[in-house]
Amino acid sequence: MEKVKIAVVDDELTARNIIKKYLEDNPFYEVVADFQNGKTALEWLRINRVDILLCDMQMPDMNGVELMRAVHIIDEYLPIIAVSGFDDFNYVRGSLINGAANYILKHEIDKEQLIRVLDQVKEKYRIIPEKGEPLHKNGYCITDEKEFSAPRIRELAETGAIDFIPSNMVPVAIGPDYKCWDSIEPGEYKRDISRAVVDMINQMLGGQYQYLFYITRRQHILLLISFSGQRSTLFVLNTITNLVRRLRQQIMRMLDVTVTLVTGEVRNDLEETVCEGREMLSLLGDKLYLGGNRIISSVMARKIEYSSWQAPENQWKQIEFELQNHMNSFVDTLRDNLFEPMRRERVSEEILRKNCRRVLEMLQENHMITENERSAAIREMEEFEEFEQYRSKILNIIEKNLRFFSTEEHYSQQVSRAVDYIRENYTREISLEKCAELTGCSYTYLSREFKKETGLRFVEFLNRQRVNRAKSLIIRGDISTKQVAELAGFRNYNYFFKVFKELEGMTPSEFVSKKQSNS
């Protein structure tokens, strides 16, 4: 006679061994697996079946309530017996609310009570042990890109390895809108989400339809459903529409992420279906600029044509010059002259990543970030899917290191505030009087202390900031000298010319010629 198969999850080895000892040689129950933590148990339960699960409530990483919720996504009707050292009624009640079939207190457990509770659950759920190891040929997962082909799927179906009749097929591409945080490992997070989505679909479809999955390296999911024997195309399309809407709602509710879905056409040709499925997965990549949280029909969708736009080398020189000179305009230049054109031109993700890596290398070379920080950022960006994620990551790194642009510590409080004000407002009309008012000291005191601490008079320091900005714009090379003067904060071109030559020992035109000859 087949026995009722039981799995035990408890972080205490002694507790697991006691339960196994109590059921040793029992004619009706057997422990087929035991686990130290919920995550390991969950992975095992994805591909194996048991009749009853005994689950400790207090475990590290994933507690009993979290495990119960996750398990019931895989198998909604699996009976779970909660095991805990707490006898507080509210705790017992909470476990039962979250899906426990029964409850056992650790300090009261003995062989008789354990078997009595198992008997109650077996009777309540009418558990009939299955012979052998049940194999689920439906919902087969393909993870190798080479395996996802019409000949291979046909071979698996014809040999009986999977239950799938290739007719009346509809592909559905599913791309959870993964959001990555500093506190989690992106790859593991994405795998957990994709597995949970697969479990949800298994629960929704059950044995009603034949289907299989293809899961990509980026953890996008292609669902292939066969409606073999169904003659009504309208019925098939309505079923897909309802499935997609229900799946979207459940992912948002249970996983707290939005999702992008692409629905395909009804086809009888497996080669055409696989080809359309690949094109639909490609459409998921368009969330790079279109964003996520959308339901798309492959018939209506148009693939984005990505640009090969490259930032001019002079623009990179401008960015590097401003970074080397600790200029506050560096952030604006990066945002307006690099990221905005890339977004507007819709550059390919390859170019976007390449440019982000180049910015990170500049930050490291100028000691704004460490090599480890650069490497960590590059690894994290490998998991990004939307343009804004890339842009925000770079700008957030800079924002966290704004001390790189801040005033040197040896300045007094009043002079430090004056210097910061100049650096942030040098393109506007500012004066020593205005700075004195803002710093709360007299005009004469600030003038004296400013020269004493910086080595420059107020106007000399201001002009130095403006000339540095002018040099940055000249390096960029796509605007006239007159515009350079205005954008740098000079209201008079002749004065700009005079100041530039005094500070640099050459005219703006000579500076341009020198840069061109050096490049």
JOFEN-V373760 format. One record per residue. OMEGA is omega in whole degrees, -180 to 180 (999 if undefined). Layout:
OMEGA, OMEGA
This chain:
179, 180, 174, -176, -175, 171, -178, 178, 180, -179, 178, -179, -179, -179, 179, -178, 179, 180, 179, 179, 180, -176, 178, -180, 176, -176, -174, -175, 175, 176, -177, 180, 173, -172, -179, -178, -175, -177, 179, 179, -179, 179, -179, -178, 177, -175, 180, -179, 172, -179, -180, 177, 172, -169, 175, -178, -176, 178, 177, 177, 179, -179, -175, -180, 179, 179, 179, 179, -179, -180, -178, 168, 179, -178, -174, -171, 179, 179, 179, 177, -179, 179, -178, 176, -179, 178, 176, -176, -179, 179, 177, -179, 179, 180, 180, 178, -177, 169, 179, 179, 179, -172, 177, 176, -175, -175, 179, -172, 170, -174, -177, -178, 180, -179, 179, 179, 178, 178, 180, 180, 179, 180, -177, -177, 177, -177, 175, -177, 179, 179, 177, 180, -179, 179, 179, 179, 177, -180, 180, -178, 174, -180, 178, -178, -180, -179, -178, 180, -179, 180, -178, 179, 179, 178, 179, -179, -177, 179, 179, 179, 176, 174, -178, 175, -174, 174, -177, -174, 176, 174, 175, 178, -174, 179, 175, -178, -174, 175, -175, 177, -178, -173, -178, 176, -171, -177, 180, 179, -179, 178, 179, -180, -178, 178, 179, 178, 177, 179, 178, -179, 177, -180, -179, -175, 180, 178, -176, -180, 174, -176, 175, -178, 165, -179, -175, 178, -180, 179, 166, -172, 171, 179, 177, -178, 176, 176, -178, 179, 179, -175, -175, 177, 179, 179, -180, -178, 178, 178, 179, 180, 180, 180, -177, 179, -179, 180, -180, -179, -176, 178, -180, -176, -172, -177, 177, 172, 173, -176, 175, -178, 177, 180, -178, -179, 175, -177, 176, -179, -176, 179, 180, -179, 178, 179, 178, 179, 178, 178, 179, 176, 177, 178, 177, 179, -179, 175, 175, 179, -178, -178, -177, 178, -180, 170, -172, 171, -179, 180, -176, -173, 175, -178, 177, 173, -175, -177, 176, -178, 177, 177, 178, -177, 177, 179, 177, 179, 177, 180, -178, 178, -179, 178, -180, -178, 175, -177, 180, -179, 180, -177, 180, 179, 179, -178, -172, -174, 177, -175, -179, 175, 178, 178, -178, -179, -178, 179, 179, -180, 177, 179, 179, 180, 179, 180, 178, 178, 180, 177, 180, 177, 176, -180, 179, -179, -180, 172, 176, 175, 179, 177, 179, 179, 178, -179, 179, 179, 179, 178, -180, -178, 176, -178, -178, 180, -177, -178, -177, 177, 179, -178, -178, -179, -179, -177, 178, 177, 180, -179, 179, -178, -178, 176, 178, -179, -173, -179, 177, -173, -174, 176, 173, -176, -178, -180, 178, 179, 179, 180, 179, 180, 179, -177, -179, -173, -173, 179, -180, 175, 178, -176, 177, 179, -180, 179, 179, 179, -178, -177, 176, 177, -177, 179, -176, 179, -179, 180, -179, -177, -180, 179, -178, -174, -177, -176, -179, 171, -177, -176, 178, 179, 179, -179, 178, 177, -179, 179, 176, 177, 179, 178, 178, 180, 177, 178, 179, 167, -178, 177, -177, 180, 179, 177, 178, -179, -178, -178, 179, 176, 178, -179, -179, -176, -179, 177, 177, -179, -178, -178, -178, -178, 179, -175, -174, -180, 179, 179, 176, 180, 178, 177, 178, -179, -180, 180, -180, -180, 179, -176, 999
